[in-house]
Amino acid sequence: MSTIAIAWNNRTGQGDWARDASGQLAEGDDLQTAVWMSLFTDRRAAPDDVLTDGTDDRRGWWADAYCEKPLGSRLWLLDRAKHLPETLRLAETYAREALAWLVEDEVAARVDVTAEWGGPNLLVLLPVIIHRDGRRADLRFDWAWQGT
C-alpha cells in the first residue's frame, strides 16, 4: 500500500499533498512520508526549551493529548538558531528523537541522522533507516533555515 506523496516548499516552510501531471494525488513512499511527517510536524516544546520566536507558544499537534507518544520534532526551535556546530548537533538530536518510533515500533532496526549546512540558509538532514532485514534507506531533507 502506498501513501500520498508530500511536496515540500522551502520558501514557505510547508508541505502539502503532491499532485501528478493529471492533477490527481501522487503516490508516495510509505517510509519517506512517515519520516516527512515525523520531522516536519511541530512537536510540543519541552518545559526547559527556549522559545526563539518571541511568543509563549509551545506548539505541538493537538491530538498528542490523546496519544501515548507525541508526533513530530522540535526542529522548529532551530528556526532562528545561529549557524554553528551546536545547531547541527541539536538538529541531529531532534531528528533522532522524532524518528525513534521507527525502532520502537520495529519498523526499522536502526536510525542514524546526520545534519550539515547546505548553504547559508539551508540545513540538510540525512537520515539513514536500516530496515530489520538489512536494507538501507538513505534519505535527504533540505530545510529552509532562517538563522540569525
Contact map, one row per residue, 1 for C-alpha under 8 A:
1110000000000000000000000000010000000000000000000000000000000000000000000000000000000000000000000000000000000000000000000000000000000000000000000000
1111000000000000000000000011110000000000000000000000000000000000000000000000000000000000000000000000000000000000000000000000000000000000000000000000
1111100000000000000000000011110010000000000000000000000000000000000000000000000000000000000000000000000000000000000000000000000000000000000000000000
0111110000000000110000001111100010000000000000000000000000000000000000000000000000000000000000000000000000000000000000000000000000000000000000000000
0011111000000000111000001111100010000000000000000000000000000000000000000000000000000000000000000000000000000000000000000000000000000000000000000000
0001111100000011110000000001000010010000000000000000000000000000000000000000000000000000000000000000000000000000000000000000000000000000000000000000
0000111110000011110000000000000000000000000000000000000000000000000000000000000000000000000000000000000000000000000000000000000000000000000000000000
0000011111001111000000000000000000000000000000000000000000000000000000000000000000000000000000000000000000000000000000000000000000000000000000000000
0000001111111110000000000000000000000000000000000000000000000000000000000000000000000000000000000000000000000000000000000000000000000000000000000000
0000000111111100000000000000000000000000000000000000000000000000000000000000000000000000000000000000000000000000000000000000000000000000000001110000
0000000011111000000000000000000000000000000000000000000000000000000000000000000000000000000000000000000000000000000000000000000000000000000000010000
0000000011111100000000000000000000000000000000000000000000000000000000000000000000000000000000000000000000000000000000000000000000000000000000000000
0000000111111110000000000000000000000000000000000000000000000000000000000000000000000000000000000000000000000000000000000000000000000000000000110000
0000000111011111000000000000000000000000000000000000000000000000000000000000000000000000000000000000000000000000000000000000000000000000000000000000
0000011110001111100000000000000000000000000000000000000000000000000000000000000000000000000000000000000000000000000000000000000000000000000000000000
0000011100000111110000000000000000000000000000000000000000000000000000000000000000000000000000000000000000000000000000000000000000000000000000000000
0001111000000011111000001100000000000000000000000000000000000000000000000000000000000000000000000000000000000000000000000000000000000000000000000000
0001111000000001111100001100000000000000000000000000000000000000000000000000000000000000000000000000000000000000000000000000000000000000000000000000
0000100000000000111111111100000000000000000000000000000000000000000000000000000000000000000000000000000000000000000000000000000000000000000000000000
0000000000000000011111111100000000000000000000000000000000000000000000000000000000000000000000000000000000000000000000000000000000000000000000000000
0000000000000000001111110000000000000000000000000000000000000000000000000000000000000000000000000000000000000000000000000000000000000000000000000000
0000000000000000001111110000000000000000000000000000000000000000000000000000000000000000000000000000000000000000000000000000000000000000000000000000
0000000000000000001111111000000000000000000000000000000000000000000000000000000000000000000000000000000000000000000000000000000000000000000000000000
0000000000000000001111111100000000000000000000000000000000000000000000000000000000000000000000000000000000000000000000000000000000000000000000000000
0001100000000000111100111110000000000000000000000000000000000000000000000000000000000000000000000000000000000000000000000000000000000000000000000000
0001100000000000111100011111000000000000000000000000000000000000000000000000000000000000000000000000000000000000000000000000000000000000000000000000
0111100000000000000000001111100000000000000000000000000000000000000000000000000000000000000000000000000000000000000000000000000000000000000000000000
0111110000000000000000000111110110000000000000000000000000000000000000000000000000000000000000000000000000000000000000000000000000000000000000000000
0111100000000000000000000011111110000000000000000000000000000000000000000000000000000000000000000000000000000000000000000000000000000000000000000000
1110000000000000000000000001111111000000000000000000000000000000000000000000000000000000000000000000000000000000000000000000000000000000000000000000
0000000000000000000000000000111111100000000000000000000000000000000000000000000000000000000000000000000000000000000000000000000000000000000000000000
0000000000000000000000000001111111110000000000000000000000000000000000000000000000000000000000000000000000000000000000000000000000000000001000000000
0011110000000000000000000001111111111000000000000000000000000000000000000000000000000000000000000000000000000000000000000000000000000000000000000000
0000000000000000000000000000011111111100000000000000000000000000000000000000000000000000000000000000000000000000000000000000000000000000000000000000
0000000000000000000000000000001111111110000000000000000000000000000000000000000000000000000000000010000000000000000000000000000000000000000000000000
0000010000000000000000000000000111111111000000000000000000000000000000000000000000000000000000000000000000000000000000000000000000000000000000000000
0000000000000000000000000000000011111111100000000000000000000000000000010000000000000000000000000000000000000000000000000000000000000000000000000000
0000000000000000000000000000000001111111100000000000000000000000000000111000000000000000000000000110000000000000000000000000000000000000000000000000
0000000000000000000000000000000000111111110000000000000000000000000000011010000000000000000000100110000000000000000000000000000000000000000000000000
0000000000000000000000000000000000011111110000000000000000000000000000011010000000000000000000000000000000000000000000000000000000000000000000000000
0000000000000000000000000000000000001111111000000000000000011000000000111000000000000000000000000000000000000000000000000000000000000000000000000000
0000000000000000000000000000000000000011111100000000000000111000000000111111000000000000000000000000000000000000000000000000000000000000000000000000
0000000000000000000000000000000000000000111110000000000000111000000001111100000000000000000000000000000000000000000000000000000000000000000000000000
0000000000000000000000000000000000000000011111000000000001111000000001001100000000000000000000000000000000000000000000000000000000000000000000000000
0000000000000000000000000000000000000000001111101010000001110000000000000100100000000000000000000000000000000000000000000000000000000000000000000000
0000000000000000000000000000000000000000000111111000000001000000000000000000000000000000000000000000000000000000000000000000000000000000000000000000
0000000000000000000000000000000000000000000011111000000000000000000000000000000000000000000000000000000000000000000000000000000000000000000000000000
0000000000000000000000000000000000000000000001111100000000000000000000000000000000000000000000000000000000000000000000000000000000000000000000000000
0000000000000000000000000000000000000000000011111110000000000000000000000000000000000000000000000000000000000000000000000000000000000000000000000000
0000000000000000000000000000000000000000000000011111000000000000000000000000100000000000000000000000000000000000000000000000000000000000000000000000
0000000000000000000000000000000000000000000010001111111111000000000000000000100000000000000000000000000000000000000000000000000000000000000000000000
0000000000000000000000000000000000000000000000000111111000000000000000000000111110000000000000000000000000000000000000000000000000000000000000000000
0000000000000000000000000000000000000000000000000011111000000000000000000000000100000000000000000000000000000000000000000000000000000000000000000000
0000000000000000000000000000000000000000000000000011111100000000000000000000000000000000000000000000000000000000000000000000000000000000000000000000
0000000000000000000000000000000000000000000000000011111110000000000000000000000000000000000000000000000000000000000000000000000000000000000000000000
0000000000000000000000000000000000000000000000000010011111000000000000000000000000000000000000000000000000000000000000000000000000000000000000000000
0000000000000000000000000000000000000000000000000010001111100000000000000000000000000000000000000000000000000000000000000000000000000000000000000000
0000000000000000000000000000000000000000000111000010000111110000000000000000000000000000000000000000000000000000000000000000000000000000000000000000
0000000000000000000000000000000000000000011110000000000011111000000000000000000000000000000000000000000000000000000000000000000000000000000000000000
0000000000000000000000000000000000000000111110000000000001111101000000110000000000000000000000000000000000000000000000000000000000000000000000000000
0000000000000000000000000000000000000000111100000000000000111111000001110000000000000000000000000000000000000000000000000000000000000000000000000000
0000000000000000000000000000000000000000000000000000000000011111100000000000000000000000000000000000000000000000000000000000000000000000000000000000
0000000000000000000000000000000000000000000000000000000000001111111000000000000000000000000000000000000000000000000000000000000000000000000000000000
0000000000000000000000000000000000000000000000000000000000011111111111100000000000000000000000000000000000000000000000000000000000000000000000000000
0000000000000000000000000000000000000000000000000000000000000111111000000000000000000000000000000000000000000000000000000000000000000000000000000000
0000000000000000000000000000000000000000000000000000000000000011111100000000000000000000000000000000000000000000000000000000000000000000000000000000
0000000000000000000000000000000000000000000000000000000000000011111111000000000000000000000000000000000000000000000000000000000000000000000000000000
0000000000000000000000000000000000000000000000000000000000000001011111000000000000000000000000000000000000000000000000000000000000000000000000000000
0000000000000000000000000000000000000000000000000000000000000001001111100000000000000000000000000000000000000000000000000000000000000000000000000000
0000000000000000000000000000000000000000001100000000000000001001001111110000000000000000000000000000000000000000000000000000000000000000000000000000
0000000000000000000000000000000000000100111000000000000000011001000011111000000000000000000000000100000000000000000000000000000000000000000000000000
0000000000000000000000000000000000001111111000000000000000011000000001111100000000000000000000000100000000000000000000000000000000000000000000000000
0000000000000000000000000000000000000111111100000000000000000000000000111111000000000000000001101100000000000000000000000000000000000000000000000000
0000000000000000000000000000000000000000011110000000000000000000000000011111110000000000000001100100000000000000000000000000000000000000000000000000
0000000000000000000000000000000000000011010000000000000000000000000000001111111000000000001001100000000000000000000000000000000000000000000000000000
0000000000000000000000000000000000000000010000000000000000000000000000001111111000000000000000000000000000000000000000000000000000000000000000000000
0000000000000000000000000000000000000000000010000111000000000000000000000111111110000000000000000000000000000000000000000000000000000000000000000000
0000000000000000000000000000000000000000000000000001000000000000000000000111111110000010001000000000000000000000000000000000000000000000000000001010
0000000000000000000000000000000000000000000000000001000000000000000000000011111110000000000000000000000000000000000000000000000000000000000000001110
0000000000000000000000000000000000000000000000000001100000000000000000000000111111000000000000000000000000000000000000000000000000000000000000001111
0000000000000000000000000000000000000000000000000001000000000000000000000000111111100010000000000000000000000000000000000000000000000000000000000111
0000000000000000000000000000000000000000000000000000000000000000000000000000000111110010000000000000000000000000000000000000000000000000000000000011
0000000000000000000000000000000000000000000000000000000000000000000000000000000011111010000000000000000000000000000000010000000000000000000000000011
0000000000000000000000000000000000000000000000000000000000000000000000000000000001111111000000000000000000000000000000000000000000000000000000000000
0000000000000000000000000000000000000000000000000000000000000000000000000000000000111111100000000000000000000000000000000000000000000000000000000000
0000000000000000000000000000000000000000000000000000000000000000000000000000000000011111110000000000000000000000000000000000000000000000000000000000
0000000000000000000000000000000000000000000000000000000000000000000000000000010011111111111000000000000000000000000000000000000000000000000000000000
0000000000000000000000000000000000000000000000000000000000000000000000000000000000011111111100000000000000000000001110000000000000000000000000000000
0000000000000000000000000000000000000000000000000000000000000000000000000000000000001111111110000000000000000000001000000000000000000000000000000000
0000000000000000000000000000000000000000000000000000000000000000000000000000000000000111111111000000000000000000000000000000000000000000000000000000
0000000000000000000000000000000000000000000000000000000000000000000000000010010000000011111111100000000000000000001000000000100000000000000000000000
0000000000000000000000000000000000000000000000000000000000000000000000000000000000000001111111110000000000000000111000000000100000000000000000000000
0000000000000000000000000000000000000000000000000000000000000000000000000000000000000000111111111000000000000000000000000000000000000000000000000000
0000000000000000000000000000000000000000000000000000000000000000000000001110000000000000011111111100000000000000000000000000000000000000000000000000
0000000000000000000000000000000000000010000000000000000000000000000000001110000000000000001111111110000000000000100000000000000000000000000000000000
0000000000000000000000000000000000000000000000000000000000000000000000000000000000000000000111111111000000000011100000000000000000000000000000000000
0000000000000000000000000000000000000000000000000000000000000000000000001000000000000000000011111111000000000000000000000000000000000000000000000000
0000000000000000000000000000000000000110000000000000000000000000000000111100000000000000000001111111100000000000000000000000000000000000000000000000
0000000000000000000000000000000000100110000000000000000000000000000000000000000000000000000000111111111000000010000000000000000000000000000000000000
0000000000000000000000000000000000000000000000000000000000000000000000000000000000000000000000011111111100000010000000000000000000000000000000000000
0000000000000000000000000000000000000000000000000000000000000000000000000000000000000000000000000111111110000000000000000000000000000000000000000000
0000000000000000000000000000000000000000000000000000000000000000000000000000000000000000000000000011111111110010000000000000000000000000000000000000
0000000000000000000000000000000000000000000000000000000000000000000000000000000000000000000000000011111111111110000000000000000000000000000000000000
0000000000000000000000000000000000000000000000000000000000000000000000000000000000000000000000000001111111100000000000000000000000000000000000000000
0000000000000000000000000000000000000000000000000000000000000000000000000000000000000000000000000000111111110000000000000000000000000000000000000000
0000000000000000000000000000000000000000000000000000000000000000000000000000000000000000000000000000011111111000000000000000000000010000000000000000
0000000000000000000000000000000000000000000000000000000000000000000000000000000000000000000000000000011111111000000000000000000000110000000000000000
0000000000000000000000000000000000000000000000000000000000000000000000000000000000000000000000000000011011111110000000000000000011110000000000000000
0000000000000000000000000000000000000000000000000000000000000000000000000000000000000000000000000000001001111110000000000000000011110000000000000000
0000000000000000000000000000000000000000000000000000000000000000000000000000000000000000000000000000001000011111000000000000000011100000000000000000
0000000000000000000000000000000000000000000000000000000000000000000000000000000000000000000000010011011000011111100000000000001111000000000000000000
0000000000000000000000000000000000000000000000000000000000000000000000000000000000000000000000010000000000000111110000000000001110000000000000000000
0000000000000000000000000000000000000000000000000000000000000000000000000000000000000000000100110000000000000011111000000000111100000000000000000000
0000000000000000000000000000000000000000000000000000000000000000000000000000000000000000000100000000000000000001111100000000111000000000000000000000
0000000000000000000000000000000000000000000000000000000000000000000000000000000000000001101100000000000000000000111110000011110000000000000000000000
0000000000000000000000000000000000000000000000000000000000000000000000000000000000000001000000000000000000000000011111000011100000000000000000000000
0000000000000000000000000000000000000000000000000000000000000000000000000000000000000001000000000000000000000000001111110111000000000000000000000000
0000000000000000000000000000000000000000000000000000000000000000000000000000000000000000000000000000000000000000000111111111000000000000000001000000
0000000000000000000000000000000000000000000000000000000000000000000000000000000000000000000000000000000000000000000011111110000000000000000000000000
0000000000000000000000000000000000000000000000000000000000000000000000000000000000100000000000000000000000000000000011111100000000000000000000000000
0000000000000000000000000000000000000000000000000000000000000000000000000000000000000000000000000000000000000000000001111110000000000000000000011110
0000000000000000000000000000000000000000000000000000000000000000000000000000000000000000000000000000000000000000000011111111000000000000000001111000
0000000000000000000000000000000000000000000000000000000000000000000000000000000000000000000000000000000000000000001111101111100000000000000001111000
0000000000000000000000000000000000000000000000000000000000000000000000000000000000000000000000000000000000000000001111000111110000000000000111100000
0000000000000000000000000000000000000000000000000000000000000000000000000000000000000000001100000000000000000000111100000011111000000000000111100000
0000000000000000000000000000000000000000000000000000000000000000000000000000000000000000000000000000000000000000111000000001111100000000011110000000
0000000000000000000000000000000000000000000000000000000000000000000000000000000000000000000000000000000000000011110000000000111110000000011100000000
0000000000000000000000000000000000000000000000000000000000000000000000000000000000000000000000000000000000000011100000000000011111000001111000000000
0000000000000000000000000000000000000000000000000000000000000000000000000000000000000000000000000000000000011111000000000000001111100001110000000000
0000000000000000000000000000000000000000000000000000000000000000000000000000000000000000000000000000000000011110000000000000000111110111100000000000
0000000000000000000000000000000000000000000000000000000000000000000000000000000000000000000000000000000000111100000000000000000011111111100000000000
0000000000000000000000000000000000000000000000000000000000000000000000000000000000000000000000000000000001111000000000000000000001111110000000000000
0000000000000000000000000000000000000000000000000000000000000000000000000000000000000000000000000000000000000000000000000000000000111110000000000000
0000000000000000000000000000000000000000000000000000000000000000000000000000000000000000000000000000000000000000000000000000000001111111000000000000
0000000000000000000000000000000000000000000000000000000000000000000000000000000000000000000000000000000000000000000000000000000001111111100000000000
0000000000000000000000000000000000000000000000000000000000000000000000000000000000000000000000000000000000000000000000000000000111100111110000000000
0000000000000000000000000000000000000000000000000000000000000000000000000000000000000000000000000000000000000000000000000000000111100011111000000000
0000000000000000000000000000000000000000000000000000000000000000000000000000000000000000000000000000000000000000000000000000011110000001111100000000
0000000000000000000000000000000100000000000000000000000000000000000000000000000000000000000000000000000000000000000000000000011100000000111110000000
0000000000000000000000000000000000000000000000000000000000000000000000000000000000000000000000000000000000000000000000000001111000000000011111000000
0000000000000000000000000000000000000000000000000000000000000000000000000000000000000000000000000000000000000000000000000001110000000000001111100000
0000000001000000000000000000000000000000000000000000000000000000000000000000000000000000000000000000000000000000000001000111100000000000000111110000
0000000001001000000000000000000000000000000000000000000000000000000000000000000000000000000000000000000000000000000000000111100000000000000011111000
0000000001101000000000000000000000000000000000000000000000000000000000000000000000000000000000000000000000000000000000001110000000000000000001111100
0000000000000000000000000000000000000000000000000000000000000000000000000000011100000000000000000000000000000000000000001110000000000000000000111110
0000000000000000000000000000000000000000000000000000000000000000000000000000001110000000000000000000000000000000000000001000000000000000000000011111
0000000000000000000000000000000000000000000000000000000000000000000000000000011111100000000000000000000000000000000000001000000000000000000000001111
0000000000000000000000000000000000000000000000000000000000000000000000000000000111100000000000000000000000000000000000000000000000000000000000000111
